[in-house]
Amino acid sequence: MKFNIEQEIPIERISDLLCGAFEGGSNYWYRIEEFVKPENFDNTPDKDDRRFRHLSFPTNKGGALVISTVAADGEPEDDEELVTYRLDLDAIERGLKFMAISYPRHFSDFMKEDDDSDTSDVFLQCCLFGKTVYG
């Protein structure tokens, strides 16, 4: 017998995971190609959306990051057409589900707030690919 349980996760915790991925855990395989500004995004002068847009854009409605994969030298992986992936709220929701099902140890670490750069890397890959491809 299996039980499905819904869990409410604050968006700040998602930002923590993205921060861990973008500022350490996933640096070896990704490149942000485009920043898609969220709908009705607060753009007051005291907000620096350029500094934190990698965290705030994908976690707000209508916002996203367009991400590609890169080789170790920071260039696209091959000479073929650039393949990109969209990180937005839908991808984040799917990524959490994939991580909970396929990588329960990492999901448990995240839920216990014992996550690290490896957990963040697994999360980002789950959001974009539905599984881990790198590492």
KEDOGU-830466 format. One record per residue (C-alpha): residue in one letter; residue number from 0; x, y, z. Coordinates in steps of 0.2 Angstrom, whole numbers, plus 5000, padded with zeros to 4 digits. Each point is the difference from the previous one (the first is absolute). Example, Ala and Ser with C-alpha at 12.3 -4.5 7.8 and 13.67 -1.06 7.14 Angstrom:
@resn->A&resi->0&X->5062&Y->4978&Z->5039
@resn->S&resi->1&X->5006&Y->5017&Z->4997
# end
This chain:
@resn->M&resi->0&X->5000&Y->5000&Z->5000
@resn->K&resi->1&X->5006&Y->5018&Z->4996
@resn->F&resi->2&X->4994&Y->5016&Z->5007
@resn->N&resi->3&X->5002&Y->5017&Z->4990
@resn->I&resi->4&X->5004&Y->5015&Z->5012
@resn->E&resi->5&X->5000&Y->5018&Z->4995
@resn->Q&resi->6&X->5013&Y->5011&Z->5008
@resn->E&resi->7&X->5000&Y->5018&Z->4999
@resn->I&resi->8&X->5018&Y->5007&Z->4997
@resn->P&resi->9&X->5004&Y->5019&Z->5002
@resn->I&resi->10&X->5007&Y->5008&Z->4984
@resn->E&resi->11&X->5014&Y->5006&Z->5011
@resn->R&resi->12&X->5006&Y->4982&Z->5002
@resn->I&resi->13&X->4999&Y->4998&Z->4981
@resn->S&resi->14&X->5011&Y->5016&Z->4998
@resn->D&resi->15&X->5012&Y->4992&Z->5012
@resn->L&resi->16&X->5002&Y->4984&Z->4989
@resn->L&resi->17&X->5002&Y->5011&Z->4984
@resn->C&resi->18&X->5013&Y->5011&Z->5009
@resn->G&resi->19&X->5010&Y->4984&Z->5005
@resn->A&resi->20&X->4999&Y->4994&Z->4982
@resn->F&resi->21&X->5004&Y->5016&Z->4991
@resn->E&resi->22&X->5013&Y->5006&Z->5012
@resn->G&resi->23&X->5009&Y->4983&Z->5002
@resn->G&resi->24&X->4992&Y->4983&Z->4997
@resn->S&resi->25&X->4996&Y->5001&Z->4981
@resn->N&resi->26&X->5014&Y->5012&Z->4994
@resn->Y&resi->27&X->5008&Y->4987&Z->4990
@resn->W&resi->28&X->4986&Y->4996&Z->4988
@resn->Y&resi->29&X->4988&Y->5015&Z->4998
@resn->R&resi->30&X->5000&Y->5017&Z->4992
@resn->I&resi->31&X->4985&Y->5013&Z->5001
@resn->E&resi->32&X->4996&Y->5005&Z->4982
@resn->E&resi->33&X->4985&Y->5012&Z->5004
@resn->F&resi->34&X->4991&Y->5008&Z->5015
@resn->V&resi->35&X->4981&Y->5001&Z->4998
@resn->K&resi->36&X->4993&Y->5013&Z->5011
@resn->P&resi->37&X->4985&Y->4995&Z->5010
@resn->E&resi->38&X->4983&Y->5008&Z->4998
@resn->N&resi->39&X->4997&Y->5016&Z->5010
@resn->F&resi->40&X->5017&Y->4999&Z->5007
@resn->D&resi->41&X->5004&Y->5013&Z->5013
@resn->N&resi->42&X->5014&Y->5011&Z->4992
@resn->T&resi->43&X->5002&Y->5014&Z->5013
@resn->P&resi->44&X->5017&Y->5008&Z->5001
@resn->D&resi->45&X->5004&Y->4991&Z->5017
@resn->K&resi->46&X->4998&Y->4983&Z->4992
@resn->D&resi->47&X->5015&Y->4994&Z->4990
@resn->D&resi->48&X->4992&Y->4987&Z->4988
@resn->R&resi->49&X->5017&Y->4998&Z->4991
@resn->R&resi->50&X->5008&Y->4993&Z->5016
@resn->F&resi->51&X->4988&Y->4987&Z->5005
@resn->R&resi->52&X->4990&Y->4997&Z->4984
@resn->H&resi->53&X->5007&Y->4982&Z->4999
@resn->L&resi->54&X->4990&Y->4997&Z->5016
@resn->S&resi->55&X->4985&Y->5011&Z->4998
@resn->F&resi->56&X->4995&Y->4999&Z->4982
@resn->P&resi->57&X->4996&Y->4981&Z->5000
@resn->T&resi->58&X->4991&Y->5000&Z->5016
@resn->N&resi->59&X->4988&Y->5014&Z->4995
@resn->K&resi->60&X->4985&Y->4998&Z->4988
@resn->G&resi->61&X->5005&Y->5002&Z->4982
@resn->G&resi->62&X->5018&Y->5001&Z->5004
@resn->A&resi->63&X->5013&Y->4987&Z->4994
@resn->L&resi->64&X->5018&Y->4996&Z->4996
@resn->V&resi->65&X->5005&Y->4993&Z->4983
@resn->I&resi->66&X->5014&Y->4988&Z->5004
@resn->S&resi->67&X->5012&Y->4990&Z->4989
@resn->T&resi->68&X->5013&Y->4987&Z->5004
@resn->V&resi->69&X->5018&Y->5003&Z->4998
@resn->A&resi->70&X->5016&Y->4990&Z->4999
@resn->A&resi->71&X->5014&Y->5002&Z->5013
@resn->D&resi->72&X->5008&Y->5014&Z->4990
@resn->G&resi->73&X->4984&Y->5010&Z->5002
@resn->E&resi->74&X->4995&Y->4999&Z->4982
@resn->P&resi->75&X->4984&Y->4991&Z->4993
@resn->E&resi->76&X->5002&Y->4981&Z->5000
@resn->D&resi->77&X->5001&Y->4997&Z->4982
@resn->D&resi->78&X->4999&Y->5009&Z->4983
@resn->E&resi->79&X->4982&Y->4996&Z->4997
@resn->E&resi->80&X->4986&Y->5012&Z->5003
@resn->L&resi->81&X->4999&Y->5007&Z->5018
@resn->V&resi->82&X->4988&Y->4990&Z->5011
@resn->T&resi->83&X->4992&Y->5010&Z->5013
@resn->Y&resi->84&X->4988&Y->4996&Z->5015
@resn->R&resi->85&X->4988&Y->5012&Z->5009
@resn->L&resi->86&X->5001&Y->5002&Z->5019
@resn->D&resi->87&X->4983&Y->5007&Z->5006
@resn->L&resi->88&X->4987&Y->4996&Z->5013
@resn->D&resi->89&X->4994&Y->4985&Z->4991
@resn->A&resi->90&X->5017&Y->4993&Z->4998
@resn->I&resi->91&X->5003&Y->5003&Z->5018
@resn->E&resi->92&X->4985&Y->4990&Z->5005
@resn->R&resi->93&X->5004&Y->4986&Z->4989
@resn->G&resi->94&X->5018&Y->5000&Z->5006
@resn->L&resi->95&X->4994&Y->4998&Z->5018
@resn->K&resi->96&X->4989&Y->4986&Z->4996
@resn->F&resi->97&X->5014&Y->4991&Z->4990
@resn->M&resi->98&X->5012&Y->5003&Z->5014
@resn->A&resi->99&X->4988&Y->4993&Z->5013
@resn->I&resi->100&X->4997&Y->4984&Z->4990
@resn->S&resi->101&X->5017&Y->4997&Z->4992
@resn->Y&resi->102&X->5012&Y->5007&Z->5013
@resn->P&resi->103&X->4991&Y->4998&Z->5017
@resn->R&resi->104&X->5017&Y->5002&Z->5009
@resn->H&resi->105&X->5002&Y->5018&Z->4993
@resn->F&resi->106&X->4982&Y->5004&Z->5002
@resn->S&resi->107&X->5001&Y->4995&Z->5018
@resn->D&resi->108&X->5016&Y->5010&Z->5003
@resn->F&resi->109&X->4991&Y->5015&Z->4992
@resn->M&resi->110&X->4984&Y->4998&Z->5011
@resn->K&resi->111&X->5011&Y->4999&Z->5016
@resn->E&resi->112&X->5009&Y->5016&Z->4994
@resn->D&resi->113&X->5016&Y->4989&Z->4999
@resn->D&resi->114&X->5003&Y->5003&Z->4982
@resn->D&resi->115&X->5016&Y->5004&Z->4991
@resn->S&resi->116&X->5007&Y->5004&Z->4983
@resn->D&resi->117&X->4998&Y->4982&Z->4995
@resn->T&resi->118&X->4981&Y->5001&Z->5005
@resn->S&resi->119&X->4999&Y->5016&Z->4990
@resn->D&resi->120&X->5008&Y->4993&Z->4985
@resn->V&resi->121&X->4988&Y->4985&Z->5000
@resn->F&resi->122&X->4985&Y->5012&Z->5002
@resn->L&resi->123&X->5005&Y->5011&Z->4985
@resn->Q&resi->124&X->5003&Y->4984&Z->4989
@resn->C&resi->125&X->4983&Y->4993&Z->5005
@resn->C&resi->126&X->4992&Y->5017&Z->4996
@resn->L&resi->127&X->5008&Y->5000&Z->4982
@resn->F&resi->128&X->5002&Y->4982&Z->4995
@resn->G&resi->129&X->4989&Y->4990&Z->5012
@resn->K&resi->130&X->5015&Y->4990&Z->5006
@resn->T&resi->131&X->5019&Y->5003&Z->5003
@resn->V&resi->132&X->5010&Y->5000&Z->4985
@resn->Y&resi->133&X->5016&Y->5008&Z->5007
@resn->G&resi->134&X->5011&Y->4995&Z->5015
# end
